[in-house]
Each structure stands twice: as C-alpha cells, then as structure tokens.
Amino acid sequence: VNEAPAYKHVERLVVPETAVAGVRQQHAYFFNITTGTGDVNLGDLFQVTFSIVSSSCTSAAYADFSCDSLFASPPAFAADGSVTFTLRPGQFGTATLLVRPGNTGPAPPGDAVLVSAVIQVADVNAPPTCSFPPALAVVESAGALRFPSFMTNLSVGPENERYQHLVFEIETALFPAELFDSPPLISPDGTLMMQTGDGRHGSAGLTLSCWDNGGVTYGGRNTNGQGPVAIRVFPKPKVFSVEPGYSALRGGGTVTVRGLHFGSEMSRGYWEAAYQHLTVFVGHEACARTEYVSDSELRCIGVPPGNGVSAITVSVSDPFATTPLVLSLERNGTLASSFAHILFLASGPSFLAIGSHHVALVPEAAPPVLPFLNLTAFLESSAAFIPPPTAANNSNSSNSTNSAMSFNASNATMMDEAPMVRNTTLELETLFRGIAEYLTGVLCTNRTRAQQEEAGVEALCGALPNATLPLAVLCNITTRFPLGNASSLNTTLFALLCRPPLIPEIFPPVLRTLDVGVSGVIRAITEINGRVFAGGSFVGWRTREARHIMAWRNVRGEDGVEVEPLGNGVDGAVAALARHGDLLILGGSFTAALTTRGEPVRCGGLVAWDPVGHDWVVVGRTPLYGSVAAVRSQGGILYVAGRFE
C-alpha cells in the first residue's frame, strides 16, 4: 500500500528583492525527505512530488498585488524539495503557496496533507533623496520664520517604497545661545522653522540629513548622507544721530547720519571699499545721493524738500542676496522725529529754537478767508518741533521748555509764565517760503482783483509771491488796514505776526527752546548749509570761545547742547547776520574778530566768516568803523545800515 511522503520544511523562505532581470533562483525548502512514512522500499518504486495547489501574493506597497507582479516565472518545487523561481526586479512582497506533498504512486489512503509554503521577497531599501541649500540669509528681529520649500527633491526611493516616510534630522547645530529664541527645526514636510532673537545677529552652522524608515537589511540604505547649512542673520542698520537735524523747506545741503551696520563684512556679508545699495530717506523721500563713509557713517547729499518733522531711515538693499527662499533682504533702521524742515528760527536770552509745522502746500479745495482761530490752527495745531539734539546714545533728553509766542511790529517776543522778554529774534523768511504758496492759493488764486480789494487782501496777494518778503514789509502792509472783525485777514495772519501779544489760550505753545550754554541774549540768527549761526550779546560758559557769535548743529555733548565757536569770537555785540555767497556776514558794535590763536583781525563793525576756510575775512578794503545795525544780501550786493562813516 502506498504511503504519504515524510519531510521537514523551513517556516519561511526569505530572499532579497533583485535589481537584475532574468536570474532564476533555486533555494532549499523541504528536507529530510522520504518516499513513504515507514516502508523504506517505496523509494525504489516511486518518486516524491510537491505540487502547488494554489498561490497568493501580497505587498506592502500595493493594495492590489498579484504573483505575476512578483515573479517573472512562478515558483516550482523539485523532488529534492528545492524551489525555483525568477523574480521581477525591484519588486518585493510575500507569496503563500499551498503545496501537496506526494509521490508518483497511487494515492495513499486518507486525506492528503497540504503544506503552506511562504516565500518572502524582502524589500532592499533604496536610499531616499533630498536637497537643501548650503546657505540661508535672514534679517534680525524678523519674528517667527517659516521656509516651506527649504527641503526639496524629496523622495523615499522608488515607487514601490512609497509606503515609507521621511525623517529630517539636524545632527549638529553650532550657534550662540542668544541668536535664536526658537532654534531651527525641520517639520516632516521639509519646512524649516525658527525664530531669531530680537536684536540678535550672527552666524549658525547646521549639519542636516534625511532618513526613511525602510531599514538597512540585505544591504539597504536608509539615508542620503549629510550636508552643512550656514545660516546668516544680518543686523538691521541702526541710526543714532543726524547732524544737522534740519534743512530749509526747499531741501538741499548735506546731512551726516551716524549709526551702525551700514557697510562691513559683518553687516553685509562681503567686503567692499565703498559699499553701494544704501539709501537715506528723509521721511518717505530719498536723498539725491547717499555716500558711504564707514560702517557707522553715511552722508545724505541733497536733502529732499519737505515740511514738518520726519524720521531719518537708512535702507540697505543688496539685490544679489535674494534667493527663492528669501525674496528680499532689504533692512531698514529708523530714528523717529529726528529731522525738521525749518519753518522758522527763533532765539532769545541764552536759547535757540526751531519751529517746524506740517503744512499742506496744495490744499484739496480753496476754502474762504480763514478766520483767526482757523489760521492759528493751520499754523499751530499740527506743530511738530525738531527733537532735542541727538547723540551717540540716542538720548532724547534736553534742557528745554515750551513757550508761547507773540509778536509786535518791530520785533518778535517770546512769552512764558515769566514776564515777557524783549529783544528776541525771529527769522521768518523760511516761514513765508513755506506758506506763501498755500496762502496764495487760499486767498488770491480764485479771486479777481476786485474781489481781492473787497476782501482787503490785494496788497498781500501782490506781496506773497516774493519768497524773501521780510516781516517788516508785511507788517507795514497791515498798517493800511484796520484790524477789522475776527474773520478778516488782518486779524488772522498779521495780528498773529505784527500785533501785541495774543491770549495764550488761543495761541498755544509752538517752540521748544534749547539751552545752548551761553550767558546773554541772542539777537540775530541765520542758517547756511545746514548750520545755524547765532549772534548777540553773550559769552559761552560751556564753550568759552563762543563770544557773541556761534554755530549750532543740533548735536548734544556730554555737558549739553554743543555749539561751535567761530574762531575766538568778536570783541563786541553782534546785531545782524546775513549770508552773502558762501560767507557769513556779521554786523554789530565790535571792532575786531579774534582768530583761534587769539589774534585780532581789525574789521570795525563789519566782518565775514568763511565757513569752509574757518577764518575771518575783512569786508571791503578797509575796516568799517562804527556800529552796524542791519545787513542784507540781495542780487549779489551786500547792503549795510547803521551808525558808521
């Protein structure tokens, strides 16, 4: 009687996937095989067989997977118990074969015993792929940063490994502890996230790698190596001081901006002898040209016209530093309320002051004649004054007081809680440069000559276009007209400028005064190329060489507001100042000007100072002996008035 064969078999045959097509494999599966279970003679009569009854295949990579996808030629068992097959390259999975062991004799009695043979074609992990930039530049104090496309070309391997997932690792990170509030990390989707420390800048070095979870068995690779990434956090420019902090309404002149991080290898990431891509803005308008001096100093050459008080902003914009990740590395530093376009200058006992108002030069619509309170509001309600002098520590402190102002026909007067102080000087030419166009449009443009006469503004309309119209002329115009009622022009502009003191409640404070460290009275002021010159009857107690004449650039020193002496001053009072070409003309009751060595320059009551050569120049061929009360330059001619021969 025939018997079923006896045998043993492996629990599972595991082979790695192949990368080569057409290679037929043979592996032992059944062993210790006999033809029957007890009759040793059956081996001489019959041969053992292993027949595959059914087969099924699965793969972690595919939901629908057949054995034809795994095998190029299906498995077959030989009489010695070995199994042969040909794998398809790049495919892995598990084949479950239902095998009926037997022999070539008649069927033995009883039911046949079926064996489940398992062949596992193991995945040989292909390395993942990922790319990342070698460097990244950002700007300090940028808040929380996200770079969604930082890791690119992401793949876990071939298509049949898509069930795996990637892991990104920062293996090493070297940077100062305070550089980041939140250190760099990479999310599962390849987004780089970090937050730089507020006001912190510097460099960080990272070593990145990407991994998958496919393992390394049978020679598989689960990483694509590692690479460095350099992160540069650039500083924003800092603005500490602006010198001088003012210009005429028409602009022009040169301003020196001091600060930090304007141009150096540390602040820009590269070295140049003279850095480009720098712009100084006054308010929202750029200077005509920005000149690089050093990492801590720039020059704004050609201040744009404007009015009111503005911020000074330094903008650094290296266009070649942009990348697809960071579209702009433009970085700005601002010093708020650090620059004023002068509307008027004022001075008095031991002080200088600048008034600056934001004036809409072209109104949207021409209103009727402004009543007194409206014009006062026009001149005063938007008052914004030049800030206290700037210094390296960016201090906003000053020895300053607010004062209300009023004027009479012969001079301007500062009014405060203390008794009124006389002999105060007011320079109003810049005032009328700024508001002439506005008032002309409001009062004159939309009126016929007859309507101008009826409104009492004919003389004013004829005088306003003259930008150098002095206060005395305007006040003389007003003497032709009575004060009128509260809505007339005479009780608006000219009552403001030429009449006795007004009620403080309707004439709010307009000036911030600065103690310039002199004892005495300042009687004359003018401005040349961004420098205010002041003359009078005073001596300096902080700058002792400031005798009756000084210059001021809105800079604060250790002891207070700094003034510059002109040589060693003059030996008597200064009554008048004027610009004549590039020279400063002084008139007064002095007889000599003193050089820095203390040597007298005999000049009488008239002398000139050369701001470029820093020296005194005698006006005319011989000294003008006597006292000079007024000087004026017009059309290239210098006019002088006073008591002299």
C-alpha positions in Angstrom: 0.0 0.0 0.0 1.4 3.4 -1.0 2.2 5.9 1.8 2.4 9.7 2.0 6.0 11.0 2.0 7.8 12.2 5.1 9.7 15.5 5.2 10.5 18.7 7.1 10.5 22.3 5.7 11.5 25.8 6.6 8.9 28.1 8.2 9.6 30.9 5.7 11.9 31.3 2.9 13.3 34.9 2.9 15.1 36.3 -0.2 16.0 39.8 -1.0 14.5 41.6 -4.0 16.6 41.7 -7.1 17.7 44.5 -9.2 18.6 42.2 -12.2 16.1 40.7 -14.6 16.1 37.1 -15.8 18.0 35.5 -12.9 16.5 32.2 -11.9 16.9 31.3 -8.3 16.9 27.9 -6.5 16.5 27.5 -2.7 16.0 24.5 -0.4 12.6 24.4 1.2 11.8 20.8 2.0 14.5 18.5 3.5 14.9 15.1 5.2 12.5 13.7 2.6 11.5 10.0 2.3 9.0 8.5 -0.2 6.9 6.9 2.4 6.4 7.2 6.1 7.5 3.7 7.1 8.2 1.5 4.1 11.7 2.1 3.0 11.2 0.1 -0.2 8.8 2.7 -1.6 11.7 4.9 -2.6 12.7 2.2 -5.1 9.3 2.2 -6.6 8.1 5.8 -6.6 9.5 9.4 -6.8 8.5 12.2 -4.3 6.5 15.1 -5.7 5.5 18.6 -4.4 2.6 20.1 -6.3 1.4 23.7 -5.9 -2.3 23.7 -5.4 -2.8 27.5 -5.2 -0.8 30.7 -4.7 -1.5 34.2 -3.5 0.8 37.2 -3.2 0.7 40.5 -1.2 2.9 43.6 -1.0 3.1 46.5 1.5 3.5 48.8 -1.5 0.3 47.9 -3.3 -3.3 47.1 -2.2 -3.9 45.1 -5.4 -0.9 42.8 -6.0 -0.6 39.6 -7.9 2.0 36.9 -8.1 2.6 37.8 -11.7 3.9 41.2 -10.4 6.3 39.5 -8.1 7.6 36.6 -10.2 8.7 36.6 -13.8 8.5 32.8 -13.7 6.4 31.2 -10.9 7.8 29.0 -8.2 8.1 25.3 -8.8 9.2 22.5 -6.4 11.6 19.7 -7.4 11.7 16.2 -5.9 14.6 17.1 -3.7 12.4 19.8 -2.0 14.1 22.8 -3.6 12.0 25.6 -5.1 13.0 27.6 -8.2 11.6 31.0 -9.4 12.6 34.1 -11.3 11.8 37.5 -9.5 10.8 40.6 -11.2 13.4 43.3 -10.5 12.5 46.0 -7.9 9.5 44.1 -6.6 9.0 42.7 -3.1 6.2 41.0 -1.3 5.1 37.7 0.2 3.9 34.6 -1.7 1.9 32.0 0.1 1.8 28.7 -1.8 -0.5 25.8 -0.8 1.7 22.6 -1.6 0.5 19.0 -1.7 3.4 16.6 -0.9 3.1 13.1 -2.7 4.8 10.6 -4.9 4.3 9.0 -8.3 2.5 6.0 -6.9 -1.2 5.5 -6.4 -2.9 7.8 -4.0 -2.4 6.7 -0.4 -5.4 6.1 1.7 -6.8 9.0 3.7 -6.9 12.8 3.0 -3.8 14.4 1.6 -1.9 16.8 3.9 -1.4 20.3 2.5 1.6 22.5 3.4 1.5 26.3 3.4 4.9 27.4 2.0 5.8 31.0 2.4 8.3 32.8 0.2 9.1 36.4 1.4 10.8 38.6 -1.1 12.3 41.3 1.3 12.5 45.0 0.4 16.1 46.1 -0.1 15.7 49.7 0.9 16.8 52.2 -1.7 18.2 55.4 -0.2 15.9 58.4 0.0 16.6 61.7 -1.8 16.5 65.2 -0.5 18.2 68.5 -1.3 18.7 71.7 0.7 20.6 74.9 0.1 24.1 75.3 1.5 23.3 78.7 3.0 20.4 80.9 4.1 20.4 84.6 5.0 17.7 86.3 7.1 17.3 89.6 8.9 17.4 90.1 12.6 14.2 90.6 14.6 12.0 89.1 11.9 9.8 87.1 14.3 8.8 83.5 13.6 10.1 82.4 10.2 8.9 79.5 8.0 10.6 78.3 4.8 8.2 75.7 3.3 10.4 74.9 0.4 13.7 74.5 2.3 13.9 70.8 1.7 13.4 69.9 -2.0 13.6 66.9 -4.3 12.0 64.8 -1.6 11.6 61.0 -2.3 11.6 57.9 -0.1 13.1 55.9 -3.0 11.5 54.0 -6.0 7.8 54.0 -6.5 7.3 50.7 -4.6 8.7 52.2 -1.4 6.1 54.9 -1.3 4.7 53.4 1.9 7.8 54.7 3.8 8.1 58.2 5.2 11.0 60.6 5.5 12.6 62.0 8.7 14.8 65.1 8.7 17.4 65.4 11.3 19.6 68.3 12.4 22.6 66.3 13.5 24.7 69.2 14.8 23.9 72.9 15.4 26.6 75.4 16.4 25.5 79.0 17.2 25.5 81.5 20.0 22.8 80.6 22.6 21.1 84.0 22.3 21.0 84.0 18.5 17.6 82.2 18.4 14.5 82.5 20.6 13.4 79.2 18.9 16.2 77.2 17.4 16.0 75.8 13.9 14.0 72.6 13.3 12.5 70.9 10.2 9.0 69.6 10.1 8.0 66.3 8.4 7.0 68.1 5.2 10.5 69.7 4.9 9.6 73.2 6.3 12.5 74.9 8.1 11.2 76.9 11.2 13.0 79.2 13.5 12.7 82.5 15.3 15.7 84.8 15.7 16.3 86.7 18.9 15.2 90.2 19.0 18.1 92.5 18.0 20.4 89.5 17.7 22.6 88.8 14.7 25.4 86.4 13.8 26.0 83.0 12.2 24.8 79.5 12.8 26.2 76.2 11.3 23.9 73.2 10.9 24.5 69.7 9.6 21.4 68.2 8.0 20.5 64.7 6.9 17.3 62.9 5.7 16.3 59.3 6.5 13.5 56.9 5.7 12.1 54.0 7.7 13.0 51.3 5.2 15.8 49.9 7.2 19.3 48.6 6.1 18.8 44.8 5.9 20.2 42.9 2.9 22.4 45.9 2.2 19.6 48.5 2.1 20.3 52.2 2.7 18.0 54.5 4.7 19.9 57.8 4.5 21.2 60.0 1.8 24.1 61.3 3.8 24.5 64.7 5.4 25.5 68.2 4.5 26.2 71.6 6.0 23.9 74.6 6.0 25.2 78.1 7.0 22.6 80.5 8.4 23.5 84.2 8.4 21.4 86.6 10.5 22.1 90.1 9.2 21.8 93.1 11.5 19.5 96.0 10.7 21.1 99.4 10.3 20.9 101.5 13.5 20.6 105.3 13.3 21.9 107.1 16.4 22.3 110.7 15.3 21.6 113.1 12.5 23.8 116.2 12.0 22.4 118.7 11.3 18.9 117.6 12.1 17.3 120.2 9.9 17.2 121.9 6.5 15.3 124.7 4.7 11.9 123.8 3.3 13.3 123.7 -0.2 15.8 121.0 0.9 19.3 120.8 -0.4 22.5 120.6 1.6 24.3 117.6 3.2 23.3 115.7 6.4 25.6 113.3 8.2 23.9 110.2 9.6 25.7 108.2 12.2 24.9 104.8 13.5 26.0 101.2 12.9 25.8 98.4 10.4 25.8 100.5 7.2 28.6 98.5 5.5 31.1 95.9 6.7 31.8 92.3 6.1 29.9 91.5 9.3 26.9 93.6 8.5 26.7 93.0 4.7 28.3 89.5 4.3 31.0 90.7 1.9 33.8 93.3 1.8 33.9 96.4 -0.4 35.9 99.6 -0.1 32.8 101.7 -0.7 29.5 99.9 -0.2 26.6 100.5 -2.6 22.9 99.8 -2.3 22.4 102.3 0.5 19.7 104.9 0.7 19.0 107.6 3.3 15.3 108.6 3.4 14.1 111.8 5.0 10.5 110.9 5.8 9.4 109.0 2.7 11.7 110.8 0.2 15.2 109.6 -0.7 18.2 111.9 -0.6 19.5 112.8 -4.0 22.6 110.7 -3.3 23.8 108.6 -0.4 27.5 108.5 0.2 29.1 105.7 2.2 31.8 106.8 4.7 32.1 103.9 7.0 30.1 101.2 8.8 29.0 103.9 11.2 28.6 107.0 9.0 26.7 108.0 5.8 26.1 111.3 4.1 22.8 112.4 2.7 23.8 114.7 -0.2 20.8 116.7 -1.5 18.2 116.7 1.2 14.7 116.4 -0.4 12.3 119.3 0.1 9.6 118.9 2.7 8.0 120.4 5.7 7.4 119.3 9.3 9.3 116.8 11.3 10.4 113.5 9.7 12.1 110.3 10.6 15.6 109.5 9.1 15.7 106.0 7.7 18.7 104.1 6.3 17.8 101.3 3.9 20.2 98.5 3.0 19.2 96.5 -0.1 21.7 94.1 -1.6 19.8 92.8 -4.6 22.1 89.8 -5.2 21.5 88.5 -1.7 17.9 87.4 -2.6 17.0 83.7 -3.1 13.8 81.8 -3.9 13.5 81.3 -0.1 14.1 84.9 0.9 12.9 87.3 -1.8 14.3 90.4 -0.1 17.0 91.1 2.4 16.1 94.8 2.5 16.6 96.0 6.0 15.9 99.4 7.4 16.9 101.4 10.5 15.0 104.5 11.6 15.4 107.3 14.1 12.0 108.8 14.6 11.3 112.5 14.6 15.0 113.3 14.0 14.8 115.8 11.1 13.0 119.0 10.6 12.4 121.2 7.6 12.7 124.6 9.2 9.6 126.8 9.1 11.2 129.4 11.2 14.1 130.0 13.6 13.8 131.9 16.9 16.2 132.9 19.6 16.3 134.8 22.9 18.2 135.0 26.1 20.5 132.0 26.2 18.4 129.9 23.8 17.9 128.9 20.2 14.7 127.3 18.9 13.4 125.9 15.7 9.7 125.8 14.7 8.5 123.2 12.2 4.9 122.6 11.1 3.4 120.1 8.7 1.8 122.4 6.0 -0.2 121.1 3.1 1.2 123.2 0.3 -1.5 122.4 -2.1 -4.9 122.2 -0.4 -7.6 120.0 -1.9 -10.0 122.9 -2.2 -9.7 126.6 -1.6 -11.7 127.5 1.4 -12.9 131.0 2.1 -10.9 133.5 4.1 -9.7 131.7 7.2 -10.9 133.1 10.5 -8.4 133.8 13.2 -8.7 130.6 15.1 -8.6 128.5 11.9 -5.4 130.1 10.7 -3.9 129.8 14.1 -4.8 126.1 13.9 -3.3 126.0 10.4 0.0 127.3 11.8 0.0 125.7 15.2 -2.3 122.7 15.7 0.0 120.4 13.7 3.0 121.8 15.4 5.9 119.3 15.4 9.3 120.5 16.6 12.8 119.4 16.0 13.6 116.9 18.7 16.3 117.6 21.3 19.8 117.2 19.9 20.8 113.7 19.0 23.9 111.9 20.4 25.5 108.6 20.2 23.4 107.2 23.0 20.2 108.2 21.1 19.1 110.2 24.1 16.0 112.3 23.8 16.7 114.4 26.9 17.3 118.2 26.7 17.3 121.3 28.7 14.2 122.6 27.0 11.0 124.4 27.9 7.8 125.0 25.9 6.9 128.7 25.4 4.1 130.5 23.8 5.0 133.2 21.2 3.6 136.6 20.3 4.9 139.4 18.1 4.8 143.1 17.6 5.6 145.2 14.6 9.2 145.9 15.5 10.4 142.7 16.9 9.3 139.2 17.9 8.8 138.3 21.6 8.8 135.0 23.5 6.1 134.8 26.1 6.1 132.3 29.0 4.9 132.2 32.6 7.7 134.6 33.4 7.5 138.3 32.4 7.8 138.9 28.7 11.4 139.0 27.4 12.2 141.6 24.8 14.9 141.7 22.1 14.1 138.2 20.9 14.9 137.5 17.2 12.7 135.7 14.8 13.8 134.7 11.3 10.6 134.5 9.2 11.9 134.2 5.6 11.6 130.4 5.7 8.1 130.8 7.1 6.9 132.7 4.1 8.7 130.3 1.7 6.7 127.5 3.2 3.2 129.1 3.4 3.2 131.7 0.6 2.0 129.1 -2.0 -0.6 127.9 0.4 -2.0 131.4 1.3 -1.8 132.5 -2.3 -4.0 129.6 -3.4 -6.4 130.1 -0.5 -6.7 133.9 -0.6 -5.7 135.1 -4.1 -5.9 132.5 -6.9 -9.6 132.1 -7.1 -10.4 135.8 -6.7 -10.5 138.7 -9.2 -8.6 141.8 -8.4 -11.9 143.5 -7.4 -12.7 140.6 -5.1 -9.2 140.8 -3.6 -9.8 144.5 -2.9 -13.1 143.8 -1.3 -11.6 141.2 0.9 -8.7 143.5 1.8 -6.1 141.1 0.5 -4.9 142.9 -2.7 -1.6 144.1 -1.2 -1.0 140.7 0.4 -1.6 138.9 -2.9 0.9 141.2 -4.6 3.5 140.6 -1.9 3.1 136.9 -1.1 4.8 135.5 -4.3 8.1 137.2 -3.1 9.6 134.3 -1.1 12.1 136.6 0.6 9.4 139.1 1.8 10.7 140.3 5.2 8.4 140.6 8.2 8.8 144.4 8.3 7.2 144.8 4.8 4.3 142.6 5.8 3.7 144.5 9.0 3.8 147.8 7.0 1.2 146.4 4.7 -1.1 145.7 7.7 -0.9 149.3 8.8 -3.0 150.3 5.8 -5.9 148.3 7.1 -7.9 148.4 10.3 -8.0 145.2 12.4 -11.5 144.5 11.3 -13.6 141.7 12.7 -12.4 138.3 13.7 -12.9 136.8 10.3 -10.8 139.3 8.3 -7.2 138.7 7.2 -5.9 141.4 9.4 -6.9 139.5 12.5 -5.6 136.3 11.1 -2.1 136.3 9.8 -1.0 139.9 10.6 -2.5 140.1 14.0 -0.5 136.9 14.6 2.7 138.4 13.4 2.6 142.2 14.0 0.2 143.0 16.8 0.5 143.0 20.6 0.6 139.7 22.5 -2.3 137.4 22.0 -4.2 135.5 24.6 -2.2 132.3 25.4 -5.4 130.1 25.4 -5.9 130.8 21.7 -2.2 130.9 20.8 -0.8 127.5 22.1 3.0 126.9 22.6 4.8 126.5 19.3 8.5 126.3 20.1 10.9 124.0 22.0 13.8 126.0 23.3 17.3 124.7 23.9 19.8 126.0 26.4 22.9 126.5 24.3 25.2 127.2 27.2 25.7 131.0 26.9 25.0 133.9 29.2 23.4 136.9 27.5 20.9 137.5 24.7 20.9 136.1 21.1 19.8 138.9 18.8 20.4 137.5 15.2 20.2 134.1 13.6 20.5 132.7 10.1 21.2 129.3 8.5 23.8 128.4 6.0 24.1 124.8 4.6 22.5 123.1 7.5 24.3 125.1 10.2 22.5 127.7 12.3 24.6 130.8 13.2 23.6 132.9 16.1 25.0 136.3 17.2 24.2 138.7 20.0 25.5 139.9 23.4 26.6 136.8 25.1 29.6 134.7 26.2 29.7 130.9 26.3 30.0 129.2 29.7 30.3 125.7 28.2 32.2 126.8 25.1 34.2 129.9 26.3 35.4 130.8 22.8 31.7 131.5 21.8 32.0 135.2 22.3 29.0 137.0 20.7 28.9 134.5 17.8 28.5 130.8 17.5 27.2 128.0 15.3 24.9 125.2 16.2 24.4 121.8 14.5 21.8 120.2 16.9 24.4 117.8 18.5 24.5 117.0 22.2 27.7 116.6 24.0 28.4 115.3 27.5 27.7 118.7 29.1 24.6 119.6 27.0 23.9 121.1 23.6 27.2 121.6 21.7 27.9 124.9 19.9 30.9 125.7 17.7 32.8 128.9 18.2 33.8 130.9 15.1 37.5 131.5 15.8 37.5 133.0 19.3 34.5 135.2 18.5 34.4 139.0 18.3 35.1 141.7 20.9 31.6 143.2 20.9 27.9 142.6 20.4 26.6 141.2 17.1 23.3 142.9 15.9 22.8 141.4 12.4 23.7 138.3 10.4 23.3 137.5 6.7 24.5 135.1 4.1 26.4 136.6 1.2 27.5 134.0 -1.2 29.2 131.3 0.8 30.2 133.8 3.6 28.5 134.7 6.8 28.3 138.5 7.3 28.3 139.8 10.8 27.3 143.4 11.7 27.4 144.9 15.2 29.3 147.1 17.7 32.5 145.1 17.7 35.8 146.4 16.4 37.8 143.2 15.9 37.3 139.5 15.3 39.6 137.0 17.1 41.3 134.1 15.5 41.7 130.7 17.2 45.1 131.9 18.3 43.6 135.0 19.9 45.0 137.3 17.3 42.7 140.3 16.5 41.5 141.0 12.9 40.7 144.7 12.8 37.5 144.9 11.0 35.3 147.6 12.6 31.6 146.7 12.9 31.5 144.6 9.8 33.3 141.2 9.2 32.8 138.0 7.3 33.4 134.4 8.4 34.4 131.8 5.9 32.7 128.5 7.0 34.9 126.5 4.6 38.2 128.0 5.4 37.3 128.6 9.1 38.8 132.1 9.1 37.8 135.7 9.3 37.6 137.9 6.2 37.6 141.7 6.3 34.7 143.1 4.2 35.8 145.8 1.9 39.3 147.3 1.5 39.3 149.0 4.9 37.6 148.3 8.3 34.1 149.9 8.7 34.4 151.8 11.9 31.2 152.3 13.7 28.3 150.1 14.6 26.2 148.1 12.1 22.5 147.5 12.9 21.4 145.6 9.7 22.9 143.7 6.8 21.2 142.1 3.8 22.5 140.4 0.7 20.4 140.6 -2.4 21.3 140.1 -6.1 25.0 139.7 -5.2 25.1 143.1 -3.5 25.6 143.4 0.3 23.6 146.2 1.9 24.7 147.6 5.3 22.9 150.0 7.6 23.9 151.5 11.0 26.0 154.3 12.5 29.3 154.5 10.7 31.3 156.7 8.5 
